[in-house]
Amino acid sequence: MTGFATLAMLNLDAGDPAALATFYSQVLGWEVLHSDADYAMIGDGSTSLGFGKVAGYAGPGWPGEAAPKRYHLDFYVDDLDKAEEQALALGATKPDGQPQPDRWRVLLDPAGQPFDICIRP
């Protein structure tokens, strides 16, 4: 199938754009390209993630979602235990009730939004 567009970037809602940009830049090893109170962006030279301020933003948490999920990111890693340890050291949290902890782990970013770390195929 041939498309007619190219994905330029993905923008995510945030209560603290600068903090989430810092967190995900450290998770991915990407550069913080812009950061202020209302908007922040990270990138690797070909892909970018933006974080836009939304007043009253609250993450849904997981698994008991108090608010609807706004996004869900998956990341490939080579070692689940090591990646989990690194993400937790950066400010992620690990909820109880992991669905398949030998294949992937659900973590919450500092804003309470879930993301997965998955074994690289």
TORGUVO-678036 format. One record per residue (C-alpha): residue in one letter; x, y, z. Coordinates in steps of 0.5 Angstrom, whole numbers, plus 500, padded with zeros to 3 digits. Layout:
! residues N
aXYZ/...
This chain:
! residues 121
m500500500/t503507498/g501513503/f501520501/a504523508/t510522512/l510522520/a513528522/m513527529/l508525535/n506530540/l504528547/d500531552/a503533559/g503537565/d510538565/p513538558/a520539560/a520534565/l517528561/a522531555/t528530560/f525523562/y524520555/s531523552/q534519558/v530513556/l532513549/g538517549/w536522544/e537530545/v533535548/l531540542/h527545545/s524545553/d520551556/a514551561/d509550555/y513545550/a519541550/m521536544/i526531543/g529527537/d534523534/g535526528/s530523524/t524522529/s522527534/l517527540/g514533543/f510534549/g505540550/k502543556/v495541558/a492544564/g490540569/y493534566/a493527570/g496521568/p491515568/g495510572/w495503570/p492498571/g486501575/e485507570/a482513573/a482517567/p483515559/k490513556/r492518552/y498514549/h502508550/l509507548/d513501547/f520500547/y525495545/v530493550/d536487550/d535486558/l528487561/d531487568/k537492566/a532496563/e527496568/e532498573/q534504569/a527506568/l526506575/a532510577/l530515572/g523516575/a519511572/t514507577/k512499576/p505498578/d503491581/g500486576/q504485570/p501481565/q507477562/p513480566/d518475562/r516478555/w515485557/r514490563/v509495564/l512501567/l509508569/d513515566/p513520571/a507523569/g503516570/q502514563/p504507562/f509505557/d512498556/i519495555/c519489551/i525484549/r527486542/p525480537/
